[in-house]
Amino acid sequence: MEDLGTWEIIFRVLGRFWPAWIGVVAVFAVSIPFRRRLGLYGRLFDSRIAMAGLAIVLFWLFTALFAETIATHGVLQQVSGMGNKPPGTVTPDGAGWYLLGGDHLARDVFSRMIAGSRTVIVIAPFATAVAFMMGITLGLPAGYYGGRLDTTLSFAANLVLAFPVILLFYLLVTPEIVDTGLPQYLALVMFLFPLLFVVVLINSRWRVTPAFRTKALAAILAAGGYFYLTLVSEPGTAVAILPGALDLISMPSNILIVFVSVVFVNSPTVFRIVRGLTLDIKTRDYVAAAKTRGERPWYIMLWEILPNIRGPLIVDFCLRIGYTTILLGTLGFFGLGLSPESPDWGSTINSGRRLLTFVPFPAIVPAVALMSLVLGLNLLADGLREESLRD
Protein backbone atom coordinates (compact mmCIF):
# COMPACT_ATOMS: atom_id res chain seq x y z
CA MET A 1 0.00 0.00 0.00
CA GLU A 2 1.16 3.52 -0.82
CA ASP A 3 0.37 6.99 0.43
CA LEU A 4 -2.75 8.53 -1.08
CA GLY A 5 -2.87 11.45 -3.48
CA THR A 6 -5.09 14.50 -3.04
CA TRP A 7 -8.04 13.22 -5.06
CA GLU A 8 -7.81 9.76 -3.50
CA ILE A 9 -7.96 11.36 -0.04
CA ILE A 10 -11.04 13.38 -1.01
CA PHE A 11 -12.90 10.39 -2.46
CA ARG A 12 -12.04 8.14 0.48
CA VAL A 13 -13.07 10.76 3.04
CA LEU A 14 -16.37 11.35 1.25
CA GLY A 15 -16.88 7.60 0.99
CA ARG A 16 -16.41 7.11 4.72
CA PHE A 17 -19.43 9.35 5.30
CA TRP A 18 -21.78 6.98 3.47
CA PRO A 19 -24.11 6.50 6.50
CA ALA A 20 -24.54 10.29 6.77
CA TRP A 21 -25.21 10.65 3.03
CA ILE A 22 -27.82 7.88 3.14
CA GLY A 23 -29.46 9.42 6.20
CA VAL A 24 -29.72 12.89 4.62
CA VAL A 25 -31.12 11.50 1.35
CA ALA A 26 -33.61 9.32 3.24
CA VAL A 27 -34.93 12.25 5.31
CA PHE A 28 -35.34 14.43 2.22
CA ALA A 29 -36.93 11.60 0.23
CA VAL A 30 -39.50 10.94 2.95
CA SER A 31 -40.20 14.59 3.79
CA ILE A 32 -40.50 16.28 0.39
CA PRO A 33 -43.58 14.34 -0.90
CA PHE A 34 -45.48 15.15 2.33
CA ARG A 35 -44.13 18.65 2.94
CA ARG A 36 -47.57 20.28 2.64
CA ARG A 37 -48.75 18.26 5.63
CA LEU A 38 -45.73 18.90 7.85
CA GLY A 39 -46.40 22.51 8.87
CA LEU A 40 -43.43 24.79 9.38
CA TYR A 41 -40.94 21.94 8.89
CA GLY A 42 -42.49 21.07 5.54
CA ARG A 43 -42.28 24.66 4.34
CA LEU A 44 -38.51 24.57 4.83
CA PHE A 45 -38.32 22.64 1.56
CA ASP A 46 -39.65 25.70 -0.27
CA SER A 47 -36.51 27.62 0.66
CA ARG A 48 -33.12 26.73 -0.81
CA ILE A 49 -31.34 28.39 2.10
CA ALA A 50 -33.31 26.37 4.63
CA MET A 51 -32.76 23.14 2.68
CA ALA A 52 -29.01 23.75 2.57
CA GLY A 53 -28.91 24.44 6.31
CA LEU A 54 -31.07 21.40 7.08
CA ALA A 55 -28.84 19.19 4.93
CA ILE A 56 -25.70 20.33 6.77
CA VAL A 57 -27.27 19.86 10.20
CA LEU A 58 -28.62 16.42 9.30
CA PHE A 59 -25.23 15.47 7.90
CA TRP A 60 -23.53 16.12 11.23
CA LEU A 61 -26.40 14.54 13.15
CA PHE A 62 -26.05 11.27 11.24
CA THR A 63 -22.26 11.53 11.47
CA ALA A 64 -22.56 11.63 15.25
CA LEU A 65 -25.04 8.73 15.28
CA PHE A 66 -22.80 6.50 13.14
CA ALA A 67 -19.45 7.76 14.42
CA GLU A 68 -18.09 4.24 15.09
CA THR A 69 -18.90 3.16 11.54
CA ILE A 70 -17.41 6.25 9.88
CA ALA A 71 -14.21 6.50 11.94
CA THR A 72 -11.21 4.51 10.76
CA HIS A 73 -9.34 4.34 14.07
CA GLY A 74 -10.01 4.61 17.79
CA VAL A 75 -10.26 8.04 19.38
CA LEU A 76 -7.26 7.43 21.65
CA GLN A 77 -5.49 4.90 19.42
CA GLN A 78 -1.85 5.82 18.82
CA VAL A 79 0.09 4.29 15.93
CA SER A 80 3.84 4.42 16.34
CA GLY A 81 5.54 6.58 13.76
CA MET A 82 2.36 8.43 12.69
CA GLY A 83 2.88 11.57 14.76
CA ASN A 84 2.34 14.77 12.72
CA LYS A 85 2.11 12.80 9.48
CA PRO A 86 0.43 14.49 6.47
CA PRO A 87 -2.97 13.39 5.14
CA GLY A 88 -3.09 10.14 3.23
CA THR A 89 -0.11 8.56 4.98
CA VAL A 90 -0.28 4.77 5.11
CA THR A 91 0.10 3.20 8.56
CA PRO A 92 3.29 1.22 9.27
CA ASP A 93 1.41 -2.10 9.25
CA GLY A 94 -0.03 -1.29 5.83
CA ALA A 95 -3.59 -1.94 7.02
CA GLY A 96 -4.97 1.54 6.31
CA TRP A 97 -4.34 5.26 6.12
CA TYR A 98 -4.53 8.33 8.29
CA LEU A 99 -6.88 10.05 5.84
CA LEU A 100 -6.43 13.54 7.27
CA GLY A 101 -3.06 13.01 8.92
CA GLY A 102 -1.93 12.39 12.49
CA ASP A 103 -1.67 14.75 15.44
CA HIS A 104 1.31 15.25 17.71
CA LEU A 105 0.37 12.15 19.73
CA ALA A 106 0.10 9.97 16.61
CA ARG A 107 -3.71 9.81 16.73
CA ASP A 108 -5.89 9.89 13.62
CA VAL A 109 -7.18 13.43 13.00
CA PHE A 110 -10.11 12.21 10.87
CA SER A 111 -11.39 9.78 13.52
CA ARG A 112 -11.08 12.33 16.31
CA MET A 113 -12.99 14.89 14.25
CA ILE A 114 -15.79 12.34 13.74
CA ALA A 115 -15.89 11.50 17.46
CA GLY A 116 -15.88 15.19 18.35
CA SER A 117 -19.14 15.70 16.46
CA ARG A 118 -20.88 13.46 18.97
CA THR A 119 -19.81 15.67 21.87
CA VAL A 120 -21.28 18.74 20.16
CA ILE A 121 -24.47 17.05 18.93
CA VAL A 122 -25.23 15.63 22.38
CA ILE A 123 -24.44 18.65 24.56
CA ALA A 124 -25.48 21.65 22.44
CA PRO A 125 -29.16 20.81 21.69
CA PHE A 126 -29.94 19.43 25.15
CA ALA A 127 -28.24 22.28 26.98
CA THR A 128 -30.08 24.77 24.76
CA ALA A 129 -33.40 22.99 25.36
CA VAL A 130 -32.93 23.17 29.13
CA ALA A 131 -32.01 26.85 28.86
CA PHE A 132 -35.17 27.48 26.81
CA MET A 133 -37.44 25.70 29.26
CA MET A 134 -35.88 27.65 32.11
CA GLY A 135 -36.21 30.94 30.22
CA ILE A 136 -39.80 30.23 29.14
CA THR A 137 -40.93 29.11 32.61
CA LEU A 138 -39.60 32.34 34.16
CA GLY A 139 -40.18 34.73 31.24
CA LEU A 140 -43.89 34.03 30.78
CA PRO A 141 -44.99 35.00 34.33
CA ALA A 142 -42.56 37.93 34.41
CA GLY A 143 -44.10 39.43 31.29
CA TYR A 144 -47.66 38.45 32.12
CA TYR A 145 -47.84 39.58 35.75
CA GLY A 146 -45.27 42.39 35.69
CA GLY A 147 -44.76 44.27 38.94
CA ARG A 148 -42.30 43.09 41.56
CA LEU A 149 -41.99 39.61 40.05
CA ASP A 150 -40.90 41.10 36.74
CA THR A 151 -38.51 43.50 38.44
CA THR A 152 -36.88 40.77 40.54
CA LEU A 153 -36.46 38.25 37.71
CA SER A 154 -35.26 40.89 35.25
CA PHE A 155 -32.67 42.13 37.75
CA ALA A 156 -31.40 38.58 38.27
CA ALA A 157 -31.20 37.99 34.50
CA ASN A 158 -29.37 41.26 33.92
CA LEU A 159 -26.98 40.42 36.75
CA VAL A 160 -26.01 37.14 35.08
CA LEU A 161 -25.70 38.78 31.66
CA ALA A 162 -23.43 41.47 33.09
CA PHE A 163 -21.03 38.87 34.49
CA PRO A 164 -18.03 38.12 32.20
CA VAL A 165 -18.67 34.73 30.60
CA ILE A 166 -15.11 33.45 30.50
CA LEU A 167 -14.53 34.47 34.13
CA LEU A 168 -17.68 32.57 35.08
CA PHE A 169 -16.36 29.44 33.38
CA TYR A 170 -13.00 29.77 35.07
CA LEU A 171 -14.72 30.07 38.45
CA LEU A 172 -16.90 27.00 37.86
CA VAL A 173 -13.97 24.74 36.96
CA THR A 174 -11.60 25.78 39.74
CA PRO A 175 -10.99 22.90 42.18
CA GLU A 176 -12.10 24.99 45.15
CA ILE A 177 -15.50 25.72 43.57
CA VAL A 178 -15.92 22.13 42.35
CA ASP A 179 -15.19 20.80 45.85
CA THR A 180 -18.02 22.93 47.27
CA GLY A 181 -20.46 21.15 44.96
CA LEU A 182 -21.70 24.41 43.40
CA PRO A 183 -21.99 22.97 39.85
CA GLN A 184 -24.05 20.05 41.20
CA TYR A 185 -26.30 22.40 43.18
CA LEU A 186 -26.83 24.54 40.09
CA ALA A 187 -27.69 21.40 38.14
CA LEU A 188 -30.25 20.48 40.81
CA VAL A 189 -32.07 23.75 40.13
CA MET A 190 -31.63 23.94 36.36
CA PHE A 191 -32.63 20.35 35.54
CA LEU A 192 -35.80 20.81 37.58
CA PHE A 193 -37.22 23.35 35.12
CA PRO A 194 -37.98 20.91 32.25
CA LEU A 195 -39.96 18.72 34.66
CA LEU A 196 -41.70 21.77 36.15
CA PHE A 197 -42.52 23.07 32.67
CA VAL A 198 -44.14 19.80 31.56
CA VAL A 199 -46.10 19.44 34.81
CA VAL A 200 -47.52 22.97 34.61
CA LEU A 201 -48.27 22.49 30.90
CA ILE A 202 -50.29 19.31 31.48
CA ASN A 203 -52.02 20.62 34.60
CA SER A 204 -53.14 23.87 32.95
CA ARG A 205 -54.47 22.11 29.84
CA TRP A 206 -56.38 19.23 31.41
CA ARG A 207 -57.43 20.83 34.69
CA VAL A 208 -61.10 20.39 33.75
CA THR A 209 -60.62 16.60 33.37
CA PRO A 210 -59.15 15.69 36.77
CA ALA A 211 -59.16 11.91 36.20
CA PHE A 212 -56.94 12.08 33.11
CA ARG A 213 -54.86 14.90 34.57
CA THR A 214 -54.08 12.95 37.73
CA LYS A 215 -52.97 9.87 35.80
CA ALA A 216 -50.85 11.92 33.38
CA LEU A 217 -49.19 13.89 36.15
CA ALA A 218 -48.49 10.73 38.16
CA ALA A 219 -46.81 9.09 35.16
CA ILE A 220 -44.80 12.23 34.34
CA LEU A 221 -43.68 12.76 37.92
CA ALA A 222 -42.71 9.11 38.33
CA ALA A 223 -40.73 8.80 35.10
CA GLY A 224 -39.50 12.39 34.93
CA GLY A 225 -38.68 12.51 38.63
CA TYR A 226 -36.55 9.39 38.44
CA PHE A 227 -34.80 10.65 35.29
CA TYR A 228 -34.13 13.95 37.05
CA LEU A 229 -32.70 12.26 40.14
CA THR A 230 -30.48 9.87 38.22
CA LEU A 231 -29.25 12.73 36.06
CA VAL A 232 -28.21 15.04 38.90
CA SER A 233 -27.09 12.36 41.34
CA GLU A 234 -23.48 11.24 41.13
CA PRO A 235 -21.96 8.88 43.73
CA GLY A 236 -18.91 10.29 45.46
CA THR A 237 -19.87 13.93 44.86
CA ALA A 238 -21.63 16.56 46.94
CA VAL A 239 -24.95 15.48 45.38
CA ALA A 240 -25.31 11.72 45.85
CA ILE A 241 -29.09 11.35 46.12
CA LEU A 242 -29.51 7.85 44.72
CA PRO A 243 -27.49 4.74 45.61
CA GLY A 244 -25.11 3.52 42.94
CA ALA A 245 -27.35 0.60 41.94
CA LEU A 246 -30.23 2.94 41.06
CA ASP A 247 -28.15 5.66 39.42
CA LEU A 248 -28.39 4.50 35.80
CA ILE A 249 -27.25 7.73 34.13
CA SER A 250 -23.75 8.89 34.92
CA MET A 251 -22.78 12.38 33.83
CA PRO A 252 -19.06 13.01 34.42
CA SER A 253 -18.32 16.09 36.46
CA ASN A 254 -16.47 17.79 33.60
CA ILE A 255 -19.44 17.35 31.25
CA LEU A 256 -21.81 18.53 33.99
CA ILE A 257 -19.77 21.70 34.48
CA VAL A 258 -19.92 22.46 30.76
CA PHE A 259 -23.66 21.72 30.68
CA VAL A 260 -24.38 23.97 33.67
CA SER A 261 -22.22 26.76 32.25
CA VAL A 262 -24.04 26.72 28.92
CA VAL A 263 -27.49 26.74 30.54
CA PHE A 264 -26.48 29.45 33.01
CA VAL A 265 -25.31 31.74 30.20
CA ASN A 266 -28.16 31.13 27.73
CA SER A 267 -31.23 31.08 29.98
CA PRO A 268 -31.20 34.83 30.89
CA THR A 269 -31.20 35.78 27.21
CA VAL A 270 -34.11 33.44 26.52
CA PHE A 271 -35.90 34.90 29.54
CA ARG A 272 -35.59 38.43 28.14
CA ILE A 273 -36.88 37.35 24.71
CA VAL A 274 -39.89 35.53 26.17
CA ARG A 275 -40.63 38.37 28.58
CA GLY A 276 -40.56 40.97 25.82
CA LEU A 277 -42.81 38.93 23.52
CA THR A 278 -45.23 38.24 26.38
CA LEU A 279 -45.52 41.95 27.20
CA ASP A 280 -46.68 42.51 23.62
CA ILE A 281 -48.92 39.45 23.17
CA LYS A 282 -50.80 39.79 26.47
CA THR A 283 -52.57 42.89 25.16
CA ARG A 284 -54.10 41.03 22.18
CA ASP A 285 -57.82 40.41 21.85
CA TYR A 286 -57.62 36.61 22.05
CA VAL A 287 -55.90 36.90 25.44
CA ALA A 288 -58.71 39.18 26.64
CA ALA A 289 -61.21 36.63 25.29
CA ALA A 290 -59.51 33.83 27.25
CA LYS A 291 -59.72 35.92 30.42
CA THR A 292 -63.43 36.51 29.72
CA ARG A 293 -63.96 32.74 29.43
CA GLY A 294 -62.49 32.43 32.93
CA GLU A 295 -59.25 30.73 31.94
CA ARG A 296 -56.50 30.67 34.56
CA PRO A 297 -53.25 32.61 34.07
CA TRP A 298 -51.01 29.59 33.37
CA TYR A 299 -53.44 28.30 30.76
CA ILE A 300 -53.36 31.68 29.05
CA MET A 301 -49.58 31.86 29.20
CA LEU A 302 -48.90 28.32 27.95
CA TRP A 303 -51.80 27.72 25.56
CA GLU A 304 -52.63 31.20 24.28
CA ILE A 305 -49.43 33.27 24.45
CA LEU A 306 -46.67 30.66 23.99
CA PRO A 307 -48.04 29.17 20.71
CA ASN A 308 -48.19 32.66 19.24
CA ILE A 309 -44.54 33.41 19.99
CA ARG A 310 -43.25 30.04 18.75
CA GLY A 311 -41.90 31.48 15.49
CA PRO A 312 -39.26 33.78 17.03
CA LEU A 313 -38.45 31.16 19.67
CA ILE A 314 -37.84 28.40 17.09
CA VAL A 315 -35.55 30.69 15.11
CA ASP A 316 -33.68 31.74 18.23
CA PHE A 317 -33.39 28.09 19.29
CA CYS A 318 -31.54 27.20 16.09
CA LEU A 319 -29.32 30.27 16.36
CA ARG A 320 -28.63 29.54 20.00
CA ILE A 321 -27.54 25.98 19.24
CA GLY A 322 -24.99 27.57 16.90
CA TYR A 323 -23.87 29.95 19.64
CA THR A 324 -23.65 27.02 22.04
CA THR A 325 -21.55 25.08 19.53
CA ILE A 326 -19.12 28.00 19.36
CA LEU A 327 -19.20 28.27 23.15
CA LEU A 328 -18.35 24.58 23.51
CA GLY A 329 -15.47 25.08 21.12
CA THR A 330 -14.30 28.05 23.17
CA LEU A 331 -14.47 26.05 26.39
CA GLY A 332 -12.52 23.21 24.85
CA PHE A 333 -9.98 25.62 23.39
CA PHE A 334 -9.30 27.10 26.81
CA GLY A 335 -9.31 23.65 28.42
CA LEU A 336 -12.28 24.43 30.67
CA GLY A 337 -14.34 21.52 31.90
CA LEU A 338 -13.67 18.86 29.26
CA SER A 339 -10.86 16.38 29.80
CA PRO A 340 -7.57 16.99 27.92
CA GLU A 341 -7.93 13.80 25.84
CA SER A 342 -11.47 14.71 24.78
CA PRO A 343 -11.95 14.68 20.98
CA ASP A 344 -14.26 17.70 21.05
CA TRP A 345 -13.44 20.20 18.36
CA GLY A 346 -12.34 23.00 20.69
CA SER A 347 -9.80 20.81 22.49
CA THR A 348 -8.38 19.43 19.24
CA ILE A 349 -8.04 22.93 17.80
CA ASN A 350 -6.20 23.99 20.93
CA SER A 351 -3.83 21.02 20.85
CA GLY A 352 -3.19 21.46 17.12
CA ARG A 353 -2.55 25.19 17.17
CA ARG A 354 0.87 24.74 18.77
CA LEU A 355 2.27 23.31 15.53
CA LEU A 356 -0.06 25.19 13.20
CA THR A 357 2.79 26.64 11.11
CA PHE A 358 4.36 23.25 10.41
CA VAL A 359 1.44 20.78 10.67
CA PRO A 360 -1.83 22.64 9.99
CA PHE A 361 -4.27 19.77 9.54
CA PRO A 362 -4.80 18.77 13.22
CA ALA A 363 -6.19 22.28 13.88
CA ILE A 364 -7.77 23.07 10.52
CA VAL A 365 -9.91 19.92 10.24
CA PRO A 366 -11.93 20.41 13.47
CA ALA A 367 -12.10 24.16 12.81
CA VAL A 368 -13.72 23.55 9.41
CA ALA A 369 -16.11 21.02 10.97
CA LEU A 370 -17.11 23.54 13.66
CA MET A 371 -17.57 26.28 11.07
CA SER A 372 -19.71 24.09 8.80
CA LEU A 373 -22.09 23.05 11.60
CA VAL A 374 -22.56 26.64 12.77
CA LEU A 375 -23.11 27.72 9.15
CA GLY A 376 -25.77 25.04 8.73
CA LEU A 377 -27.56 26.11 11.89
CA ASN A 378 -27.50 29.77 10.82
CA LEU A 379 -28.86 28.92 7.36
CA LEU A 380 -31.58 26.80 8.94
CA ALA A 381 -32.49 29.63 11.30
CA ASP A 382 -32.69 32.08 8.38
CA GLY A 383 -35.02 29.72 6.53
CA LEU A 384 -37.18 29.25 9.60
CA ARG A 385 -37.37 33.01 10.08
CA GLU A 386 -38.51 33.55 6.50
CA GLU A 387 -41.16 30.86 6.71
CA SER A 388 -42.40 31.88 10.16
CA LEU A 389 -42.99 35.44 8.92
CA ARG A 390 -45.52 34.04 6.44
CA ASP A 391 -47.75 32.68 9.25
N, C-alpha and C positions, 0 to 999 in steps of 0.2 A: 504494500500500500504506500502511496505517495501523498505528499501534502496537496491540499486542494487549491485550485485557482479561484479567482474572484467570483466568476459566474457559478462555479460548482458550489462554492460556499453559499451563495444566494439561493440557489435551487434547493440545496439540502436543508437550509434553515427554513425556507418556506414549506418544504415538504414535512418537516417535523411538526408543523402546526396543523396537520391534517384534521385532528379532532376539533380544533377551533373553527377551521373553515367549514367543516360539515355542520357544526352547530349553528353558525351564523346563517348558512344557506337554508338549513331546516327551519329556523325561526322565521326567516323572511318568506319561505315557501308556504308555511302554514298561515302566516298572518296576513299577507297581501290579499288573498282571495276573500277574506272575511273582514277586511279593514273597515268597512262601513258599519259593522256591528260591534266594533271594539272601542267606541267612544274616542277619547282623546288619544289613546295609544294608536288606534287605527288611523287617525288623521295625520300621525307622524309620517306615514308613507306617502303623503301628498307633498311633502317638503324634502327636497334633495339634501338640504343641510341637516335636517333631523335624521334622515336615513343614514347619512354618512356618520353622524355622531353615534347613532344607535349601533351601527355595524362595528365601530371601533370599540365601544363599551362591551358589546356582546363578545367580540373577539377576545378581549382580556378576561371576561367572565369565564368563557369556556377554557381559556388557557389555564386559569387558576383551578378549574374543576378537574382538568385532565393533566395536571402538572407532571405527575409521575410518568405518564405515557409520553409526553412531549420531551421531557428532559433526557439527556443522553448519559449523564453521570449523576452521582449523588451530590447533595448540596455541600457536604463537608469532605467529599472524597478528594484526596490529594494523590496525584500521579507524579512519581519522581521524574524530574527532568522537564516538567511542563510549566515551570514557573515563568511568568511573563512571556510566554510563547505567543506568536502572532496567530490570527485566525486561520483556520484550516490546517493546523499542524497535526500530523498523525501522532498518536500516542506510542510510546516506546514498544508496547507489546503488539502494535499493529492491528489492534482490535477495533479502532475507531478514531475519531478526530475530536479535537477541541474546536468546534465550529466557529466560535467567536473568540478564541484565544484562551489563555490561562492568566489568572491573577498572580499576585506576588507570592501566594501560598500554594501555587500549583493546582488551584481549583478551577473547574470549568466555568467560564464567564456566562456562557449561554444557559447552562443548567441553573445557575444561581439567579439569573435574571428571571427565568421561568418560575422558580420557587418564590422569588420575591413578589411576584404578582399575587400570590395567594395571601400574603400578609396584608397587602393593600386592599384586596377585594373583600377580605373578611372584616378588617377593622373599620375601614372608612364608611361603608354604608350603615353598619350597625351602630357605630358611634354617632353618626349623623342622625339616625333614626331616634336614638335615645335623646339626643339634644333637641330634636324637634318636638318630641312628646313632652319633654320638660318645658320647653318654651311655649308650646301651645297650652298646656295645663295651667301655666301661670299667666300667660299673656291674655287669654280670653277673659278671666275675671277681672284682671287689672283694667282692661279697656272697657268692659261692660259696666262694672260697678263704679270705677273711678274713685275719687276721694282719697282717704288715707291709705287704703290698700294699694291703689295705683301709685301713690307717692312712695310708699315703702318699697314695693317691688321694683319700681323704676330706679330708685336710688341704689338698690343692691345691684341691679343689672349694670348701671353706669359705673359703679365702683369696680366691678369685675372687668369691664371693658377698658377702664382707665389704667388697669394694672399691666405692666409690660409683660407680654406673653412669654418671651424667652426666659425672663427672670422667674416667672411662675413655674415654668418647666424645670429650671435648675433647682428651685426650692423643693419641688415634689420628689425629685430623684435623689436628693442628698440623703445620706445614710441616717442622719439624725431625724429628719422628717419621716422617713420610711419606718424607722424604729418606733415612732409614736403611733403608727397605724393610721395616720391622717388619710392616705390614699384609700385605704379600705373603708374608713368611715364616710368619706365622700362617695364611694361606690355604693354604700348602704343607702344613702339618700337618693342618688341619681338613678340607680336601677329600680327604685321604687316607683318612679313616675310612669313608666310604661304600664305597670300593673294598675296603678291608680287611674290612669287615663282610660283604660279599657273598662274598669269597674264602673266609673262614673258614666261612661258612654252607654253601657248596657242598662244601668239603673235608670238613667234619664229617659231612655227610649221605651223601655218596657215596664215602666212604673205602674201603668194601668192594668197590666196582666201579672199580678204578683206571683202566681204559681210558676209561670215560665221564667220570670225574672229571678226568683229564688233559686231554681235549679241551675240556670245559666251562671249566676254569680257564684254558686257553690262550686261548680265545675271550674270556673275561671280562677277562683281563689285557691282551690286545691292544686291545680296544675301549675298556674302561674306563681303561686306562693312557693311551691317546692322548687320551681326553676329559679326563682329569685334567690332563695336561700342557698341553693347549691352553686349559684353563680358568684355570690358575694363571699361565701364561706370558703376559707382556705386553711386547712390544718397547719398548725405551727406558726400562724400569724396572729395579729391582734384581734382579728375577726374569725374565730373558729366556731361557728354556730352549730354546724352539723358534725357528727362523728365521721371519721374517714370512710367507713363503709357506705354511708348514705350520700356522701359528697361525690356525685358522679361527674360533675363538670369542674375541671381544674383550670383556672386561669392564672398563669404565672404572674408573679408580682410585677415583672417588668412590662408585660402586656397590659396589666390592669392600670399601671401608672399612665401609660400612653392613652388608654381608653378614657380614663378619668380626665386627663388633661384636655383631650379633644372635646369631650362633652362640656367641660367647665368653660372652655373658651367660646364654643359655638352657641350654647343655649341662651346667653344674654342677647345675642344678636337676633336669634329667632323670636325671643320674647318681645323685643322692640317691634319687629315686623308684625307679629300677630296683634300686639296691642294697638298699633297704629291703624291696621285694617279694621279691627273691631270698633274703634272709635268712630270710624266712618260708617260701617255697615249697620251699627245698632240704631242709627237714625232712619233706616229705610222703612217703607210702609209694611213690608211683610214681617218685620220684627214687631212693629206695633200691632199687627193683626194677631201674631202669636201671643202677645201679652193679653190682648182682648179675649182670646180663647181660654185664657187662664193657664197657659203653659208656664212651667217653672223656669227659673233663670238658666240652669244647666242644660235643660232641653233646648232653650233658645240659642245658647252659646254653641252647643255641639251639633245640633241638627238644623238650625236655621242660619247661623252666622258662619260656622266653619265650612260647610259645603260651598258657600259663596265666596270664600277667599282661597279655595283650593288651588286655583290657577297660579297666582303668585307664589304660593307655598311650594307647589310642585316644581316650578322653575327654580326657586331658591334652593330646594333640596338637591337638585342636580348640580347646581353651581357649588353648593356647600360641600358636596362629596368631592368635587375637584379641589376646593380649598383644603379640605381635610387630607386629600392625597398629597398635596404639596406640604402640608404641615407634618404629615408622617415622614415625608422625605427630609424635611428640615430637622425633625427630631433625630432621625437616624444619622443624618450628616453630623450633627453635634454629639452623637453618642449618648443621647438622653433616653433612658428607659429600656430600649431594646438591647439584647445581649450583643457583644462584639462580633460573634460568629453568625449573627442573623443575616439571612440573604435579602432582607428588605432593601429596596432601591436606594434609600438614603444612606444606609450604612455602607453599601458597596460603592457608591459614588465617593464617599468619604475615604474609604480605604484605597480606592484607585487614583484619587487625585494626587497622591504623593509622588507618583511616577507618571503623571499625565503627559509630561513633555516627551518621555521616552517610550511609554507603553500606554497609549490613549484608550484602548478598547475597554479595559475593566471599568473605567469611569463613564465612557461615552455610551455604552450599551444600556445600562440602567437609566441613564439620564434621558436617552431617547424614548425608552419605554415609559418613563414617568411623564414626559412631555406628551406622548401620544395619547395616553389615557386621559390626562387633563384636557387635551384638545377635544377628544371625543365627548367628554362630559359637557364641555362648554358648547359644542355644536348641538348636542342633544337639548341642552337648556334653551338655546336660541330657538330651536324648532318648537319646543314646547311653549315658549313665550308667544311665538307667532300664532300657533294654533289656539292657545288659550284666549287670545285677544278676540278671536272670532266667535267665542261663546256669547 
